[in-house]
Amino acid sequence: MKKAAALRYNKDKESAPRVIAKGKGKSADNIIKIAELHNLPIKKDEDLMELLSKVELDKEVPAALYKAVAEVFSFIYKTTNKS
């Protein structure tokens, strides 16, 4: 079953990224559709998704996931800052 999550990180207001949406099946499709409508980058990572699905909604990502989530934000940065 398809799963999706959305992360937010505001370095001026938050000490770590937060899971702001997550879902599976139709909910995952809706999260992906919203991201596409807003031209947000989408990174597929089934292993990380499995871990993020255990994080409570609107809670900070635990320190154990910082490295994996940093790779996602690096991907986003590179994707949105292409020349």
Contacts in CASP RR format, 6 or more apart in sequence:
PFRMAT RR
TARGET T0000
AUTHOR 0000-0000-0000
METHOD contacts of the structure
MODEL  1
MKKAAALRYNKDKESAPRVIAKGKGKSADNIIKIAELHNLPIKKDEDLME
LLSKVELDKEVPAALYKAVAEVFSFIYKTTNKS
1 24 0 8 1.000
1 25 0 8 1.000
1 28 0 8 1.000
2 24 0 8 1.000
2 25 0 8 1.000
2 28 0 8 1.000
2 29 0 8 1.000
3 22 0 8 1.000
3 23 0 8 1.000
3 24 0 8 1.000
3 25 0 8 1.000
3 28 0 8 1.000
3 46 0 8 1.000
3 49 0 8 1.000
3 50 0 8 1.000
3 53 0 8 1.000
4 21 0 8 1.000
4 22 0 8 1.000
4 23 0 8 1.000
4 24 0 8 1.000
4 27 0 8 1.000
4 28 0 8 1.000
4 29 0 8 1.000
4 31 0 8 1.000
4 32 0 8 1.000
4 49 0 8 1.000
5 19 0 8 1.000
5 21 0 8 1.000
5 22 0 8 1.000
5 23 0 8 1.000
5 31 0 8 1.000
5 49 0 8 1.000
5 52 0 8 1.000
5 53 0 8 1.000
6 19 0 8 1.000
6 20 0 8 1.000
6 21 0 8 1.000
6 22 0 8 1.000
6 31 0 8 1.000
6 34 0 8 1.000
6 35 0 8 1.000
7 17 0 8 1.000
7 18 0 8 1.000
7 19 0 8 1.000
7 20 0 8 1.000
7 52 0 8 1.000
7 61 0 8 1.000
7 69 0 8 1.000
7 72 0 8 1.000
7 73 0 8 1.000
8 14 0 8 1.000
8 17 0 8 1.000
8 18 0 8 1.000
8 20 0 8 1.000
9 16 0 8 1.000
9 17 0 8 1.000
9 18 0 8 1.000
9 73 0 8 1.000
14 60 0 8 1.000
15 60 0 8 1.000
16 60 0 8 1.000
16 61 0 8 1.000
16 63 0 8 1.000
16 66 0 8 1.000
17 60 0 8 1.000
17 61 0 8 1.000
17 69 0 8 1.000
17 73 0 8 1.000
18 58 0 8 1.000
18 59 0 8 1.000
18 60 0 8 1.000
18 61 0 8 1.000
19 52 0 8 1.000
19 55 0 8 1.000
19 56 0 8 1.000
19 57 0 8 1.000
19 58 0 8 1.000
19 59 0 8 1.000
19 61 0 8 1.000
20 57 0 8 1.000
20 58 0 8 1.000
21 31 0 8 1.000
21 57 0 8 1.000
22 31 0 8 1.000
22 52 0 8 1.000
22 53 0 8 1.000
22 55 0 8 1.000
22 57 0 8 1.000
23 31 0 8 1.000
23 53 0 8 1.000
24 53 0 8 1.000
32 42 0 8 1.000
35 41 0 8 1.000
35 42 0 8 1.000
36 42 0 8 1.000
41 75 0 8 1.000
41 76 0 8 1.000
41 79 0 8 1.000
41 80 0 8 1.000
43 72 0 8 1.000
43 75 0 8 1.000
43 76 0 8 1.000
45 68 0 8 1.000
45 72 0 8 1.000
48 65 0 8 1.000
48 68 0 8 1.000
48 69 0 8 1.000
48 72 0 8 1.000
51 65 0 8 1.000
51 68 0 8 1.000
52 61 0 8 1.000
52 65 0 8 1.000
55 61 0 8 1.000
55 62 0 8 1.000
55 65 0 8 1.000
61 69 0 8 1.000
END
